[in-house]
Amino acid sequence: MESSQFLSGNNKLVSALFGQDNAQPLQQNRLFCLQQGESINLRGNPEQSFLYLLKGEIQVEHGGLQKTLDDNSQPDQRIVALATNGDYTCITAQRDAVFNHVDSRRLDDLVTWSGIANMLQDEPEKLAVLSKVMTTRSLTNLPVESVYSLISRMRLRAVSAGEVIIEQGAQAEHFYILHKGSAEVWSMGLYDDSPQKVNVLREGDSFGEDALVTGGTRNATIKMRSDGVILEGDKKDFLELVAKPVIEEVDIDLVQVLKNKPGYQLLDVRYEEEHEDCHIEGCCLLPLHELRNRLDELDPDTRYITYCRSGKRSAVAALIMKQRKLNAVSMKGGMNRWLETETQAGAADG
């Protein structure tokens, strides 16, 4: 499958690349479909913008100049700069065509992802996974080369309805992306008499990261609801390509400066009982085990500083939040280190 055909046939992936997460959701970042013989006039913007042909053949005219783009050309021959400062460019489809109107930043993204799709064209299942992952945004905060390396290293595995992929309390050696089917998340908390169903995973969702970040045991059981296919990756690849590039930690001294500044919010991800025992003034409580189901409550314009007892759970929380395009860092050392710092400060004052 050619990369341009893949992108033109996957509108959800194109939407993920040009979606509502843009800092400036301009009319430039658009997808057009024209039938043979149809034309459209696009007015130029003050900033430079481009057409990128995904499929078919188009003729582009402006300022007395003509250029023809077709999908048999190399990727760098499918790009043309549009007129600027209010001048119009006429695009006519010589064959049925699909193309994007993009700014320079999105042009770079589109060409890069088209190249990645081309590299995976001999592995159609993994190419389909790429589309789902981009649509669900489970890995979209990673550098593109990391996403490609990650998916290319993972192994496809068929699974059956009722099969347990992860068992609570077990050691963690792998992480997963759900490619086909759905799965249930069951967890037994500190005060539960029996396991409780806490979430349902859909195609494109990733899971199994938490214990890889903390170095502890699995905190939930993942059971397939239906037959399906998963991608399985190794711990070392996850730490190298996902955790290290994404998780950012900040020292206690910086937290003390930032916690009262406008636009910043401390987020306690421990259990409610731990929070009641002691917490940092001005924080909000959102236990880690509830975080995935309550991400919609968080403000994308707020900068969150997560914390827990030791810094391990807060690192997981920061990872989950950054995977969903939220601004989050983890407080290094957690409450243990915070209390030590307060004790030291009190001794110095005394």
SETI-976332 format. One record per residue (C-alpha): x, y, z; residue in one letter; chain; residue number from 1. Coordinates in pm, whole numbers. Last residue first. Layout:
! SETI-976332
@xx:X&yy:Y&zz:Z&resn:A&chain:A&resi:NUM
...
END
This chain:
! SETI-976332
@xx:1552&yy:2712&zz:6465&resn:G&chain:A&resi:350
@xx:1519&yy:2849&zz:6113&resn:D&chain:A&resi:349
@xx:1767&yy:2588&zz:5988&resn:A&chain:A&resi:348
@xx:1579&yy:2310&zz:6168&resn:A&chain:A&resi:347
@xx:1250&yy:2426&zz:6014&resn:G&chain:A&resi:346
@xx:1404&yy:2431&zz:5665&resn:A&chain:A&resi:345
@xx:1542&yy:2081&zz:5714&resn:Q&chain:A&resi:344
@xx:1203&yy:1955&zz:5829&resn:T&chain:A&resi:343
@xx:1030&yy:2124&zz:5532&resn:E&chain:A&resi:342
@xx:1281&yy:1967&zz:5292&resn:T&chain:A&resi:341
@xx:1233&yy:1622&zz:5445&resn:E&chain:A&resi:340
@xx:856&yy:1665&zz:5417&resn:L&chain:A&resi:339
@xx:883&yy:1746&zz:5046&resn:W&chain:A&resi:338
@xx:1124&yy:1455&zz:4987&resn:R&chain:A&resi:337
@xx:885&yy:1201&zz:5129&resn:N&chain:A&resi:336
@xx:591&yy:1383&zz:4969&resn:M&chain:A&resi:335
@xx:727&yy:1303&zz:4623&resn:G&chain:A&resi:334
@xx:1097&yy:1252&zz:4539&resn:G&chain:A&resi:333
@xx:1083&yy:1443&zz:4211&resn:K&chain:A&resi:332
@xx:757&yy:1627&zz:4150&resn:M&chain:A&resi:331
@xx:618&yy:1504&zz:3817&resn:S&chain:A&resi:330
@xx:545&yy:1729&zz:3519&resn:V&chain:A&resi:329
@xx:221&yy:1781&zz:3330&resn:A&chain:A&resi:328
@xx:82&yy:1990&zz:3044&resn:N&chain:A&resi:327
@xx:-198&yy:1787&zz:2886&resn:L&chain:A&resi:326
@xx:-165&yy:1643&zz:2535&resn:K&chain:A&resi:325
@xx:-332&yy:1310&zz:2617&resn:R&chain:A&resi:324
@xx:1&yy:1123&zz:2626&resn:Q&chain:A&resi:323
@xx:118&yy:1406&zz:2850&resn:K&chain:A&resi:322
@xx:-152&yy:1320&zz:3103&resn:M&chain:A&resi:321
@xx:-74&yy:950&zz:3110&resn:I&chain:A&resi:320
@xx:301&yy:1017&zz:3146&resn:L&chain:A&resi:319
@xx:247&yy:1274&zz:3422&resn:A&chain:A&resi:318
@xx:29&yy:1026&zz:3612&resn:A&chain:A&resi:317
@xx:290&yy:751&zz:3576&resn:V&chain:A&resi:316
@xx:559&yy:988&zz:3707&resn:A&chain:A&resi:315
@xx:325&yy:1080&zz:3995&resn:S&chain:A&resi:314
@xx:298&yy:713&zz:4086&resn:R&chain:A&resi:313
@xx:676&yy:685&zz:4114&resn:K&chain:A&resi:312
@xx:756&yy:1015&zz:4287&resn:G&chain:A&resi:311
@xx:787&yy:876&zz:4641&resn:S&chain:A&resi:310
@xx:458&yy:950&zz:4818&resn:R&chain:A&resi:309
@xx:265&yy:1111&zz:4531&resn:C&chain:A&resi:308
@xx:300&yy:1428&zz:4322&resn:Y&chain:A&resi:307
@xx:176&yy:1575&zz:3996&resn:T&chain:A&resi:306
@xx:258&yy:1930&zz:3885&resn:I&chain:A&resi:305
@xx:-2&yy:2047&zz:3635&resn:Y&chain:A&resi:304
@xx:30&yy:2338&zz:3393&resn:R&chain:A&resi:303
@xx:-324&yy:2456&zz:3311&resn:T&chain:A&resi:302
@xx:-439&yy:2538&zz:2956&resn:D&chain:A&resi:301
@xx:-557&yy:2181&zz:2883&resn:P&chain:A&resi:300
@xx:-784&yy:2198&zz:3191&resn:D&chain:A&resi:299
@xx:-848&yy:1863&zz:3357&resn:L&chain:A&resi:298
@xx:-1198&yy:1722&zz:3413&resn:E&chain:A&resi:297
@xx:-1186&yy:1536&zz:3081&resn:D&chain:A&resi:296
@xx:-899&yy:1326&zz:3220&resn:L&chain:A&resi:295
@xx:-1139&yy:1169&zz:3470&resn:R&chain:A&resi:294
@xx:-1154&yy:806&zz:3357&resn:N&chain:A&resi:293
@xx:-778&yy:783&zz:3305&resn:R&chain:A&resi:292
@xx:-708&yy:945&zz:3642&resn:L&chain:A&resi:291
@xx:-920&yy:728&zz:3872&resn:E&chain:A&resi:290
@xx:-645&yy:478&zz:3966&resn:H&chain:A&resi:289
@xx:-399&yy:765&zz:3997&resn:L&chain:A&resi:288
@xx:-601&yy:940&zz:4265&resn:P&chain:A&resi:287
@xx:-710&yy:1296&zz:4176&resn:L&chain:A&resi:286
@xx:-678&yy:1531&zz:4474&resn:L&chain:A&resi:285
@xx:-623&yy:1902&zz:4413&resn:C&chain:A&resi:284
@xx:-337&yy:2093&zz:4576&resn:C&chain:A&resi:283
@xx:-353&yy:2429&zz:4753&resn:G&chain:A&resi:282
@xx:-161&yy:2323&zz:5062&resn:E&chain:A&resi:281
@xx:59&yy:2018&zz:5012&resn:I&chain:A&resi:280
@xx:-83&yy:1703&zz:5166&resn:H&chain:A&resi:279
@xx:-89&yy:1503&zz:5486&resn:C&chain:A&resi:278
@xx:-304&yy:1229&zz:5641&resn:D&chain:A&resi:277
@xx:-608&yy:1329&zz:5437&resn:E&chain:A&resi:276
@xx:-412&yy:1281&zz:5115&resn:H&chain:A&resi:275
@xx:-297&yy:935&zz:5217&resn:E&chain:A&resi:274
@xx:-656&yy:837&zz:5294&resn:E&chain:A&resi:273
@xx:-775&yy:976&zz:4958&resn:E&chain:A&resi:272
@xx:-526&yy:757&zz:4772&resn:Y&chain:A&resi:271
@xx:-233&yy:928&zz:4601&resn:R&chain:A&resi:270
@xx:-242&yy:1134&zz:4279&resn:V&chain:A&resi:269
@xx:-206&yy:1478&zz:4442&resn:D&chain:A&resi:268
@xx:-221&yy:1741&zz:4165&resn:L&chain:A&resi:267
@xx:-53&yy:2078&zz:4216&resn:L&chain:A&resi:266
@xx:-187&yy:2345&zz:3979&resn:Q&chain:A&resi:265
@xx:-3&yy:2612&zz:3779&resn:Y&chain:A&resi:264
@xx:-163&yy:2885&zz:3564&resn:G&chain:A&resi:263
@xx:-114&yy:3162&zz:3817&resn:P&chain:A&resi:262
@xx:190&yy:3108&zz:4040&resn:K&chain:A&resi:261
@xx:137&yy:2962&zz:4387&resn:N&chain:A&resi:260
@xx:283&yy:2618&zz:4316&resn:K&chain:A&resi:259
@xx:565&yy:2746&zz:4095&resn:L&chain:A&resi:258
@xx:824&yy:2859&zz:4351&resn:V&chain:A&resi:257
@xx:781&yy:2568&zz:4591&resn:Q&chain:A&resi:256
@xx:776&yy:2333&zz:4293&resn:V&chain:A&resi:255
@xx:1113&yy:2471&zz:4180&resn:L&chain:A&resi:254
@xx:1274&yy:2392&zz:4514&resn:D&chain:A&resi:253
@xx:1115&yy:2045&zz:4519&resn:I&chain:A&resi:252
@xx:1284&yy:1946&zz:4194&resn:D&chain:A&resi:251
@xx:1101&yy:1892&zz:3866&resn:V&chain:A&resi:250
@xx:1055&yy:1569&zz:3670&resn:E&chain:A&resi:249
@xx:970&yy:1533&zz:3302&resn:E&chain:A&resi:248
@xx:828&yy:1211&zz:3160&resn:I&chain:A&resi:247
@xx:799&yy:1209&zz:2779&resn:V&chain:A&resi:246
@xx:1138&yy:1128&zz:2624&resn:P&chain:A&resi:245
@xx:1238&yy:885&zz:2902&resn:K&chain:A&resi:244
@xx:907&yy:702&zz:2923&resn:A&chain:A&resi:243
@xx:832&yy:641&zz:2556&resn:V&chain:A&resi:242
@xx:1131&yy:535&zz:2344&resn:L&chain:A&resi:241
@xx:1390&yy:400&zz:2588&resn:E&chain:A&resi:240
@xx:1160&yy:296&zz:2870&resn:L&chain:A&resi:239
@xx:912&yy:134&zz:2631&resn:F&chain:A&resi:238
@xx:1188&yy:-40&zz:2434&resn:D&chain:A&resi:237
@xx:1342&yy:-183&zz:2753&resn:K&chain:A&resi:236
@xx:1003&yy:-307&zz:2875&resn:K&chain:A&resi:235
@xx:932&yy:-507&zz:2560&resn:D&chain:A&resi:234
@xx:638&yy:-453&zz:2328&resn:G&chain:A&resi:233
@xx:322&yy:-651&zz:2255&resn:E&chain:A&resi:232
@xx:77&yy:-546&zz:1985&resn:L&chain:A&resi:231
@xx:-270&yy:-687&zz:2038&resn:I&chain:A&resi:230
@xx:-520&yy:-871&zz:1818&resn:V&chain:A&resi:229
@xx:-877&yy:-964&zz:1904&resn:G&chain:A&resi:228
@xx:-1134&yy:-1212&zz:2026&resn:D&chain:A&resi:227
@xx:-1373&yy:-1040&zz:2260&resn:S&chain:A&resi:226
@xx:-1397&yy:-898&zz:2612&resn:R&chain:A&resi:225
@xx:-1023&yy:-947&zz:2668&resn:M&chain:A&resi:224
@xx:-907&yy:-927&zz:3029&resn:K&chain:A&resi:223
@xx:-668&yy:-669&zz:3176&resn:I&chain:A&resi:222
@xx:-599&yy:-707&zz:3549&resn:T&chain:A&resi:221
@xx:-487&yy:-405&zz:3748&resn:A&chain:A&resi:220
@xx:-200&yy:-259&zz:3951&resn:N&chain:A&resi:219
@xx:75&yy:-470&zz:3792&resn:R&chain:A&resi:218
@xx:387&yy:-495&zz:4007&resn:T&chain:A&resi:217
@xx:647&yy:-228&zz:4075&resn:G&chain:A&resi:216
@xx:921&yy:-65&zz:3864&resn:G&chain:A&resi:215
@xx:721&yy:259&zz:3875&resn:T&chain:A&resi:214
@xx:745&yy:333&zz:3502&resn:V&chain:A&resi:213
@xx:704&yy:-27&zz:3383&resn:L&chain:A&resi:212
@xx:425&yy:-76&zz:3636&resn:A&chain:A&resi:211
@xx:218&yy:203&zz:3483&resn:D&chain:A&resi:210
@xx:274&yy:130&zz:3114&resn:E&chain:A&resi:209
@xx:58&yy:-182&zz:3077&resn:G&chain:A&resi:208
@xx:-193&yy:-26&zz:2840&resn:F&chain:A&resi:207
@xx:-222&yy:147&zz:2502&resn:S&chain:A&resi:206
@xx:-558&yy:226&zz:2342&resn:D&chain:A&resi:205
@xx:-584&yy:203&zz:1961&resn:G&chain:A&resi:204
@xx:-892&yy:-22&zz:1963&resn:E&chain:A&resi:203
@xx:-1091&yy:21&zz:2281&resn:R&chain:A&resi:202
@xx:-1018&yy:-40&zz:2649&resn:L&chain:A&resi:201
@xx:-1300&yy:-58&zz:2904&resn:V&chain:A&resi:200
@xx:-1250&yy:81&zz:3255&resn:N&chain:A&resi:199
@xx:-1289&yy:29&zz:3629&resn:V&chain:A&resi:198
@xx:-1435&yy:-320&zz:3667&resn:K&chain:A&resi:197
@xx:-1401&yy:-395&zz:4039&resn:Q&chain:A&resi:196
@xx:-1209&yy:-683&zz:4193&resn:P&chain:A&resi:195
@xx:-1346&yy:-808&zz:4528&resn:S&chain:A&resi:194
@xx:-1361&yy:-690&zz:4889&resn:D&chain:A&resi:193
@xx:-1226&yy:-346&zz:4797&resn:D&chain:A&resi:192
@xx:-1050&yy:-122&zz:5052&resn:Y&chain:A&resi:191
@xx:-696&yy:-124&zz:4918&resn:L&chain:A&resi:190
@xx:-813&yy:-142&zz:4561&resn:G&chain:A&resi:189
@xx:-888&yy:-449&zz:4353&resn:M&chain:A&resi:188
@xx:-872&yy:-368&zz:3983&resn:S&chain:A&resi:187
@xx:-1037&yy:-493&zz:3666&resn:W&chain:A&resi:186
@xx:-977&yy:-335&zz:3322&resn:V&chain:A&resi:185
@xx:-1190&yy:-479&zz:3043&resn:E&chain:A&resi:184
@xx:-1081&yy:-540&zz:2684&resn:A&chain:A&resi:183
@xx:-1195&yy:-464&zz:2331&resn:S&chain:A&resi:182
@xx:-1128&yy:-608&zz:1987&resn:G&chain:A&resi:181
@xx:-854&yy:-530&zz:1736&resn:K&chain:A&resi:180
@xx:-528&yy:-334&zz:1773&resn:H&chain:A&resi:179
@xx:-496&yy:-295&zz:2150&resn:L&chain:A&resi:178
@xx:-149&yy:-158&zz:2219&resn:I&chain:A&resi:177
@xx:63&yy:-331&zz:2483&resn:Y&chain:A&resi:176
@xx:340&yy:-307&zz:2741&resn:F&chain:A&resi:175
@xx:578&yy:-579&zz:2854&resn:H&chain:A&resi:174
@xx:792&yy:-702&zz:3145&resn:E&chain:A&resi:173
@xx:581&yy:-619&zz:3450&resn:A&chain:A&resi:172
@xx:576&yy:-849&zz:3753&resn:Q&chain:A&resi:171
@xx:234&yy:-983&zz:3851&resn:A&chain:A&resi:170
@xx:17&yy:-828&zz:4124&resn:G&chain:A&resi:169
@xx:-283&yy:-766&zz:3899&resn:Q&chain:A&resi:168
@xx:-282&yy:-995&zz:3598&resn:E&chain:A&resi:167
@xx:-214&yy:-868&zz:3245&resn:I&chain:A&resi:166
@xx:-332&yy:-1023&zz:2917&resn:I&chain:A&resi:165
@xx:-605&yy:-1241&zz:3067&resn:V&chain:A&resi:164
@xx:-794&yy:-1424&zz:2790&resn:E&chain:A&resi:163
@xx:-1174&yy:-1408&zz:2821&resn:G&chain:A&resi:162
@xx:-1224&yy:-1360&zz:2446&resn:A&chain:A&resi:161
@xx:-915&yy:-1479&zz:2261&resn:S&chain:A&resi:160
@xx:-585&yy:-1317&zz:2163&resn:V&chain:A&resi:159
@xx:-385&yy:-1295&zz:1839&resn:A&chain:A&resi:158
@xx:-38&yy:-1144&zz:1879&resn:R&chain:A&resi:157
@xx:145&yy:-879&zz:1676&resn:L&chain:A&resi:156
@xx:497&yy:-804&zz:1798&resn:R&chain:A&resi:155
@xx:640&yy:-457&zz:1869&resn:M&chain:A&resi:154
@xx:970&yy:-332&zz:1727&resn:R&chain:A&resi:153
@xx:815&yy:-150&zz:1427&resn:S&chain:A&resi:152
@xx:556&yy:11&zz:1654&resn:I&chain:A&resi:151
@xx:819&yy:160&zz:1884&resn:L&chain:A&resi:150
@xx:1062&yy:269&zz:1616&resn:S&chain:A&resi:149
@xx:785&yy:449&zz:1424&resn:Y&chain:A&resi:148
@xx:649&yy:615&zz:1738&resn:V&chain:A&resi:147
@xx:1000&yy:719&zz:1844&resn:S&chain:A&resi:146
@xx:1080&yy:867&zz:1503&resn:E&chain:A&resi:145
@xx:764&yy:1074&zz:1522&resn:V&chain:A&resi:144
@xx:867&yy:1237&zz:1850&resn:P&chain:A&resi:143
@xx:616&yy:1139&zz:2117&resn:L&chain:A&resi:142
@xx:309&yy:1342&zz:2215&resn:N&chain:A&resi:141
@xx:98&yy:1140&zz:1971&resn:T&chain:A&resi:140
@xx:135&yy:814&zz:2161&resn:L&chain:A&resi:139
@xx:-215&yy:746&zz:2294&resn:S&chain:A&resi:138
@xx:-367&yy:1007&zz:2065&resn:R&chain:A&resi:137
@xx:-670&yy:786&zz:1996&resn:T&chain:A&resi:136
@xx:-656&yy:869&zz:1624&resn:T&chain:A&resi:135
@xx:-277&yy:848&zz:1607&resn:M&chain:A&resi:134
@xx:-277&yy:505&zz:1770&resn:V&chain:A&resi:133
@xx:-552&yy:386&zz:1537&resn:K&chain:A&resi:132
@xx:-368&yy:499&zz:1223&resn:S&chain:A&resi:131
@xx:-39&yy:348&zz:1339&resn:L&chain:A&resi:130
@xx:-215&yy:20&zz:1417&resn:V&chain:A&resi:129
@xx:-332&yy:0&zz:1055&resn:A&chain:A&resi:128
@xx:30&yy:36&zz:941&resn:L&chain:A&resi:127
@xx:124&yy:-235&zz:1188&resn:K&chain:A&resi:126
@xx:-127&yy:-470&zz:1025&resn:E&chain:A&resi:125
@xx:-14&yy:-366&zz:675&resn:P&chain:A&resi:124
@xx:351&yy:-463&zz:736&resn:E&chain:A&resi:123
@xx:514&yy:-411&zz:394&resn:D&chain:A&resi:122
@xx:383&yy:-51&zz:391&resn:Q&chain:A&resi:121
@xx:557&yy:30&zz:719&resn:L&chain:A&resi:120
@xx:830&yy:248&zz:567&resn:M&chain:A&resi:119
@xx:567&yy:424&zz:351&resn:N&chain:A&resi:118
@xx:355&yy:505&zz:656&resn:A&chain:A&resi:117
@xx:664&yy:658&zz:816&resn:I&chain:A&resi:116
@xx:725&yy:869&zz:506&resn:G&chain:A&resi:115
@xx:364&yy:989&zz:501&resn:S&chain:A&resi:114
@xx:403&yy:1070&zz:869&resn:W&chain:A&resi:113
@xx:705&yy:1290&zz:794&resn:T&chain:A&resi:112
@xx:547&yy:1457&zz:491&resn:V&chain:A&resi:111
@xx:235&yy:1539&zz:692&resn:L&chain:A&resi:110
@xx:422&yy:1668&zz:996&resn:D&chain:A&resi:109
@xx:647&yy:1893&zz:785&resn:D&chain:A&resi:108
@xx:346&yy:2027&zz:597&resn:L&chain:A&resi:107
@xx:178&yy:2086&zz:932&resn:R&chain:A&resi:106
@xx:452&yy:2327&zz:1035&resn:R&chain:A&resi:105
@xx:462&yy:2502&zz:695&resn:S&chain:A&resi:104
@xx:88&yy:2568&zz:682&resn:D&chain:A&resi:103
@xx:-143&yy:2320&zz:513&resn:V&chain:A&resi:102
@xx:-393&yy:2276&zz:231&resn:H&chain:A&resi:101
@xx:-423&yy:1899&zz:192&resn:N&chain:A&resi:100
@xx:-502&yy:1698&zz:-120&resn:F&chain:A&resi:99
@xx:-734&yy:1426&zz:-253&resn:V&chain:A&resi:98
@xx:-792&yy:1391&zz:-627&resn:A&chain:A&resi:97
@xx:-1017&yy:1234&zz:-889&resn:D&chain:A&resi:96
@xx:-822&yy:1296&zz:-1210&resn:R&chain:A&resi:95
@xx:-730&yy:1623&zz:-1382&resn:Q&chain:A&resi:94
@xx:-867&yy:1798&zz:-1071&resn:A&chain:A&resi:93
@xx:-845&yy:2177&zz:-1101&resn:T&chain:A&resi:92
@xx:-689&yy:2404&zz:-838&resn:I&chain:A&resi:91
@xx:-707&yy:2781&zz:-882&resn:C&chain:A&resi:90
@xx:-492&yy:2998&zz:-655&resn:T&chain:A&resi:89
@xx:-624&yy:3337&zz:-543&resn:Y&chain:A&resi:88
@xx:-433&yy:3641&zz:-421&resn:D&chain:A&resi:87
@xx:-514&yy:3760&zz:-69&resn:G&chain:A&resi:86
@xx:-162&yy:3830&zz:50&resn:N&chain:A&resi:85
@xx:-8&yy:3495&zz:-55&resn:T&chain:A&resi:84
@xx:-22&yy:3261&zz:-356&resn:A&chain:A&resi:83
@xx:20&yy:2892&zz:-282&resn:L&chain:A&resi:82
@xx:339&yy:2689&zz:-250&resn:A&chain:A&resi:81
@xx:339&yy:2350&zz:-426&resn:V&chain:A&resi:80
@xx:407&yy:1999&zz:-298&resn:I&chain:A&resi:79
@xx:366&yy:1665&zz:-479&resn:R&chain:A&resi:78
@xx:719&yy:1665&zz:-622&resn:Q&chain:A&resi:77
@xx:881&yy:1619&zz:-278&resn:D&chain:A&resi:76
@xx:675&yy:1300&zz:-233&resn:P&chain:A&resi:75
@xx:805&yy:1140&zz:-557&resn:Q&chain:A&resi:74
@xx:565&yy:1156&zz:-850&resn:S&chain:A&resi:73
@xx:302&yy:897&zz:-947&resn:N&chain:A&resi:72
@xx:49&yy:1080&zz:-730&resn:D&chain:A&resi:71
@xx:26&yy:1373&zz:-968&resn:D&chain:A&resi:70
@xx:96&yy:1746&zz:-939&resn:L&chain:A&resi:69
@xx:71&yy:1982&zz:-1239&resn:T&chain:A&resi:68
@xx:203&yy:2336&zz:-1226&resn:K&chain:A&resi:67
@xx:81&yy:2653&zz:-1395&resn:Q&chain:A&resi:66
@xx:200&yy:3013&zz:-1361&resn:L&chain:A&resi:65
@xx:8&yy:3321&zz:-1474&resn:G&chain:A&resi:64
@xx:-10&yy:3455&zz:-1120&resn:G&chain:A&resi:63
@xx:-180&yy:3140&zz:-994&resn:H&chain:A&resi:62
@xx:-263&yy:2800&zz:-1141&resn:E&chain:A&resi:61
@xx:-247&yy:2448&zz:-992&resn:V&chain:A&resi:60
@xx:-340&yy:2142&zz:-1200&resn:Q&chain:A&resi:59
@xx:-433&yy:1833&zz:-1001&resn:I&chain:A&resi:58
@xx:-375&yy:1457&zz:-1025&resn:E&chain:A&resi:57
@xx:-488&yy:1169&zz:-803&resn:G&chain:A&resi:56
@xx:-402&yy:1102&zz:-440&resn:K&chain:A&resi:55
@xx:-223&yy:1266&zz:-146&resn:L&chain:A&resi:54
@xx:-123&yy:1598&zz:-301&resn:L&chain:A&resi:53
@xx:26&yy:1852&zz:-61&resn:Y&chain:A&resi:52
@xx:-79&yy:2213&zz:-113&resn:L&chain:A&resi:51
@xx:114&yy:2482&zz:71&resn:F&chain:A&resi:50
@xx:85&yy:2790&zz:290&resn:S&chain:A&resi:49
@xx:301&yy:3100&zz:338&resn:Q&chain:A&resi:48
@xx:176&yy:3355&zz:588&resn:E&chain:A&resi:47
@xx:-29&yy:3652&zz:470&resn:P&chain:A&resi:46
@xx:-300&yy:3410&zz:355&resn:N&chain:A&resi:45
@xx:-384&yy:3312&zz:-2&resn:G&chain:A&resi:44
@xx:-739&yy:3268&zz:-129&resn:R&chain:A&resi:43
@xx:-824&yy:2921&zz:-254&resn:L&chain:A&resi:42
@xx:-1021&yy:2870&zz:-576&resn:N&chain:A&resi:41
@xx:-1171&yy:2526&zz:-642&resn:I&chain:A&resi:40
@xx:-1214&yy:2324&zz:-958&resn:S&chain:A&resi:39
@xx:-1396&yy:2005&zz:-1059&resn:E&chain:A&resi:38
@xx:-1303&yy:1822&zz:-1379&resn:G&chain:A&resi:37
@xx:-1225&yy:1488&zz:-1215&resn:Q&chain:A&resi:36
@xx:-1376&yy:1478&zz:-867&resn:Q&chain:A&resi:35
@xx:-1226&yy:1688&zz:-592&resn:L&chain:A&resi:34
@xx:-1154&yy:1595&zz:-229&resn:C&chain:A&resi:33
@xx:-1005&yy:1858&zz:3&resn:F&chain:A&resi:32
@xx:-841&yy:1826&zz:349&resn:L&chain:A&resi:31
@xx:-778&yy:2142&zz:551&resn:R&chain:A&resi:30
@xx:-508&yy:2298&zz:768&resn:N&chain:A&resi:29
@xx:-519&yy:2648&zz:618&resn:Q&chain:A&resi:28
@xx:-849&yy:2738&zz:790&resn:Q&chain:A&resi:27
@xx:-643&yy:2796&zz:1102&resn:L&chain:A&resi:26
@xx:-671&yy:2614&zz:1435&resn:P&chain:A&resi:25
@xx:-381&yy:2809&zz:1592&resn:Q&chain:A&resi:24
@xx:-231&yy:2611&zz:1881&resn:A&chain:A&resi:23
@xx:-350&yy:2304&zz:1698&resn:N&chain:A&resi:22
@xx:-496&yy:2034&zz:1927&resn:D&chain:A&resi:21
@xx:-824&yy:2050&zz:1735&resn:Q&chain:A&resi:20
@xx:-707&yy:1825&zz:1459&resn:G&chain:A&resi:19
@xx:-460&yy:1835&zz:1170&resn:F&chain:A&resi:18
@xx:-257&yy:1522&zz:1239&resn:L&chain:A&resi:17
@xx:-539&yy:1343&zz:1421&resn:A&chain:A&resi:16
@xx:-784&yy:1449&zz:1151&resn:S&chain:A&resi:15
@xx:-551&yy:1301&zz:887&resn:V&chain:A&resi:14
@xx:-548&yy:978&zz:1087&resn:L&chain:A&resi:13
@xx:-928&yy:978&zz:1107&resn:K&chain:A&resi:12
@xx:-952&yy:1046&zz:733&resn:N&chain:A&resi:11
@xx:-769&yy:724&zz:653&resn:N&chain:A&resi:10
@xx:-800&yy:658&zz:280&resn:G&chain:A&resi:9
@xx:-600&yy:963&zz:173&resn:S&chain:A&resi:8
@xx:-332&yy:871&zz:426&resn:L&chain:A&resi:7
@xx:-296&yy:511&zz:310&resn:F&chain:A&resi:6
@xx:-314&yy:604&zz:-57&resn:Q&chain:A&resi:5
@xx:-33&yy:856&zz:-2&resn:S&chain:A&resi:4
@xx:174&yy:594&zz:182&resn:S&chain:A&resi:3
@xx:144&yy:338&zz:-98&resn:E&chain:A&resi:2
@xx:0&yy:0&zz:0&resn:M&chain:A&resi:1
END
